[in-house]
Amino acid sequence: MSQFTPDADWLHWHQSPSKPSYVPPAGAVDAHCHVFGPGDLFPFAPERKYTPCDASKDQLWALRDYLGFSRNVIVQATCHGADNRALVDALNHSNGLARGVATVKASVTDKELAALHAAGVRGVRFNFVKRLVDALPFDSLIALRRELEAIGTNAHELPMVYAALADDEEALRQAPYEVLADWHEEHDGNLRIILPDTYGTPGFLANAPDWLAGWTGIRVDSGDPATGAETAIRWWQERGEDPRDKLVIFSDGLDVAKIEELHAQFQGRVRVSFGWGTLLTNDFRGLVDGDALAPFSLVCKAVEADGRPTVKLSDNPKKAMGPEDEIARYKRVFGVGEQVGMEVVV
C-alpha cells in the first residue's frame, strides 16, 4: 500500500481495458508511457503538481503485452521530479525491451549521466508545461547543452555552393575538399564526419587528401548502404587506418529491418550509428488502401549561388539535381561512371 493518497480527481487506470481490434505490427513500440512509484518504494517528489495512483513496471509490462506492443519508451513522470529511481528500476527489469527518457537538474554529473545511460536512458525531458512545473527548465537546458557532444557532418549544400562558385574545372574538382578543409578549422571530434556522396563517393575517396582519413567517420547517405560502408572500410585500410576505430553513420531510407541488417553485417568491423528520420516518425506504409499514408521524398537544396546553378550528383542517379547539361559536366569533371539507380524511399 502506497504512503501517498491519489488526488481526488485522479482517474485511475482501467483494470480490464478492452482489446483494440487493430493489431500493431511486429516490433511496435509504445513510445510514451510512465511508471508511478510504487510510492512506498519510490516516493513522489515534494514539489509534484499531482499525486497519481501507483502504476508499477509489472503492470506496464502486462499492459504492453495485452495491447500487442513489443517495446516501451518510458518517460520520467513529473510527479517523481528529477528522482529517476522508478524509471531506472523499470529499465533494469525490462529484459532489454525498454528505453528511457529522464529528468535531470543542471547540477547533474557526468557519472550520474553515465549511470542513466547504462540503465537504458537515451534522452532527457525538459518540461515547459506550466501546470506541471513551477520553474521552466532553461538553466538545465543551457547547462546540459554545453556538456553534450554533437555528432554529425556538413550538409550537401556546402559543396554544392562551393562548386557552383568555382571559376574553372580544377577549382570545381577541388571544391568538395575545400569545404572540408574549412570545416576542419572549425570542428573536431564527432563533427568530423565526411559526407562524400555529393559528387560520387568512389571518386571523392580516390582523390581525397590523406588528412581526411584521420577524421572520425563517414556518413553513407545514398546508394546501397552496405556497399558504401564496405567502400569506406577499404579506403581506411588503404590509408593505414583501423576501421574498428572509425564511425559509419547510415542515414538514407532506414527502417527497423534495414538498421538491424546493417548492424549485424558491420558489428565488430566498424562503429555504426544511424540517422533514422522519416521512417521513424512517419512509418505508415501499407496501413491504408493505395498506400496513401506512405511518406514521400521531399528535400530542400540550394538551386543557385551568385547566379550560377548548383548541382548534386549523389551515389544514386535518381537523386541527381540540377540542369541536365550541368549534371553531365559535373559527371565528366568528377569522373562519375555508370551508376545503379535505386528507388528513392524518402
N, C-alpha and C positions, 0 to 999 in steps of 0.2 A: 504494500500500500504506500503510495507516494505521500510525502510530508506536505505536498502542495495541493491546494484546492483549486480546480479549474475555475476560470471566470464564469459567472452565472450565464452569460450569453454565448459561451463557447459551444460550438456544435461538435459533439463527439463523433468520431468516425464510425461508420456503419459496421456493425459486427458481421453482417452477412450480405454484402452487396450482390446485386445481380451480375451475371457474367455477360459482358458485351458480345454481341454477335460477330463483331469484327475480330479477326484473329491476326495479331501482329506478325510481321514476317520474322523469320529466324534471325536471332541476334538483336532483336529490337531492344532499345534502351529506354527506360523511364528516366528522362533527362533532368527532372527536378522533383525531388522528394525530400522529406525530412525524417529525422528521428527526434522524439521528445522524451528526454530522460532515459529510463525511469527516474523520477525526481529524487528517490531515496539514494540512488547510486550517482546520478549526475544532476546536482541541484540546478534549478533555473537561476538566471542571473538576477541580482537585486534590482538592476536598472531596467528589467524587462517591461515591455508595454502590454503584455498579455500573459496569462498563465493557461497553458493548454492541459489537456489530459495526457497521461502517459501514452506513448506510442513507441514500442521497442523495436529493435532491429529484427528480432524474430518475427514480429507481426508484419514488418515491412517485407521480409523475405517471403512470407506466406502470401501476402497480397500480390507481390511481384509474380510469383508462380501461378496464382489463381488467374491473374489477368493475362498471362501468356507472355510476359516480358522475360528477357534473358539477363539483363544487367540493370544497374542503377547508377545514377549520379546523385549523391546525397549532398544537399546544400545545407550548410550550417544554419540552424534556425535562430532568429534574432532573440528568442526567449532564453537562449543559452549565452548570449553575448559573445565574447571572444574566448570563452572556455570551450575548447573543441573536443573535450574528452568523450562525449557521447558519440560524436561523429567518428573520431579515431577508433573507438571501440567497435562501432559498426563496421568500419572498413577492415579492421583486423580480423573480423569474424565473417567476412563476406566470401571467403574462398576465391578471392580474386575477381569476383563478379561486380564489384562496385568501385567507383572512384568518388572523390570528394571535392567540395568547394568550401574552404574555411573562412572564418572571420579572424582577422589579426589586428593588433594595435600597432601604432607607429614604433613602439619600443620592441617589437618582436626581434629576436636574434636570429643569426644565420643558423645556429644549432637547432632552434625551435622550428624554423622553416624546413630544415633538412629532415627532422623527425616527422613533420607533417607529410613531406614528400614521400618518405619511406613507407608511411601508412597507406598512401594512395591518394593524397590530396594533390590535385592538379590545377587548382585555381583559387583565387581569393575573392571574397564577396565584399563589395563596398555598398552599403545601404544608404540610399538617398531618399527613402520614403519617410517623410516626417512623422507619420503616425506610428512608426516602428522604432525610431531613434530620436534622442534629444538633440545630439550634435551631429551635423553632417561630417563625414569622414575625410575631409580634404587633407588634414595633416597626415593621416595614414597613407592616403593615396600618393601624396608627394614624396613621403619618406620611402615607401616601397618602390616607387618608380626609379629612384636613384640607386636602388640595390639590385635591380633585375637587369640581366644582360639580354639585349635584343639578339635575335637570330634572324638573319635574312640577307638580302642582296639588293642590288640596284634594279630598277625596273627596265624593261625593254626600251622605254622611251629615250633613255640617256644615249645609248649607242645609236639609236635611230636619228637623234638630233645631231650628235657629233658627226655622223656620217653625212647627213644632209648638208652640213656646213663645210665639208671637205672641198678644197678647191681643185684637187686633181685625184687621179685614181690611186696614187701611192698614199696620199693622205686619207683617202677613203678606206684603203686596206688597213691602215693603222688605227682608224677611229675607235674600234672596239677596245683596243689595248690602251688608248689614251684615256678612255673613260675609267678603266680600272686603275691606271696609274694615278689619276686624280682621286679616285675612291680610296686608294691605298694610303694617301696622305691624310685622309680624314677619319678612317675607320680601321679597327683591328678586331682580333678575336673572332667571334661568331658572326660578325658583319662582313668578314672577308669570305664571302661565298660567291663563286664565279657563276654568272649566268651566260652560258656560252652559245646559246642556240639562235641568237638574233639573226646571224648570217650563216648558220650551219655549224654544228658542233665539231664535226671531224676537221674541217679546215681551220676553225678557230684554235683548236688544241694543237694541231700540227705546226702552226706558226706562232704559238704563244711564247712570250719571253720566259726564261727559266724561273724568274722570281715569282711568277704566278703559281708555280707548283707548290710553293710554300704556303699558299693560302689555306684556310681551314677546310674548304669543301667546294662542292659543285651542286648547283640546282638543275635538275632534269625536268624541263617544262614543256617538251614537245617530242614527237616521235615515240617510238617504242621505249618505255621507261627502262626495261631490263637492258636493252641494247645501249642506251645512254649511260647507264651505270657501268656496264662492262667496258665501254669506251673510256670512261673516266679512270677506272681501275688500271687499265693497261697504260694509260698516259702517266699516271702517278708512278707506276713501276718503272717505266722507261726513263722518268726523270729522277729516279733514285729515292722516291718517297714510299713510305709504307702505307698502303691503302687502309689498313686497320686503324690508323690514326686520323683518317680523313672522314669527312661527313658528306653524305649524299642526301640532298633534300628532293624528294619526289613531289611534284605539285601539279600534275596535269590529269584531270578527269578521274580522280581517285574515288573509290568506294571501299567498303569493308573488305570485300573479296580481293581486290587488287592490292590493298595495303597488306593483308595477310600473306598473299603470294610473294610480294616483293620482300617483305620482312624475312620470310623463310628462305628465300633464294640468296639473300645477301648477309644474313646474320653471321657474324664472325669474320666476314671478309672486309667489311667497311661499316662505319657507323651510319645509321639511316635515320631520317626524320621525314615527316610527311606534312605537306601543306594541303590539308584536307579542307576544301571550301564548299563549293556549290552542292556537292552530293552529300555533305554533312547536314546542311541546313535546308535543302530542298530535294530530298530523295523521295519523290512521289511517283517514280516510274512504275507503270503497269497497274496503277490503282483505279483508273477510270477508263471507260471506253475511248479508243482512239489515242490513248496515252496523252491526253490533253494537259495533264499536270506535269509532264516531264520538263525539266529545265532546258533552256535554250542557251546557246553561246552568245554572250554579249560582252564585248571588250571596248575599252576606250583607249585610243592611241593618238599620238601626235600625227597630224597629217602633213604639216609643213613646218619648216624652220627658216626664217628670214626669206620667205617666199619660195623656198625650194622644197619639192615634195620629199617626204620621208618614205622609207621602205623597211619592211620587216620580212625576212625570208622564212625563218623557223626551220626545224627539222621535219616538219610536216608541211608539204607544199600546199595543203588545203588551208593553212593558216597564213599564207603569204599575203602581205598587204602593200599597196602602193600602185602607181601606174604600171601597166604591163611592160612598157619599154624600159622603165627604171628597174623593175624586177629582173628583167633579162640582163641588164647591165650589171647589176649587183651580183647576180649569179656568176657572171663571167669574171668579175673582179675577185670575188671570194672563192672561185674555183668550186662552186657547188655543182656536183654531178647529178646523176639520176637519184631521185628520192622516191620513197614509197609513201603514197598518200594514206592517211588514216582518218577514220571518222572523227569529226570534231564533236566530242561529247558535251563539254562545257567550256 
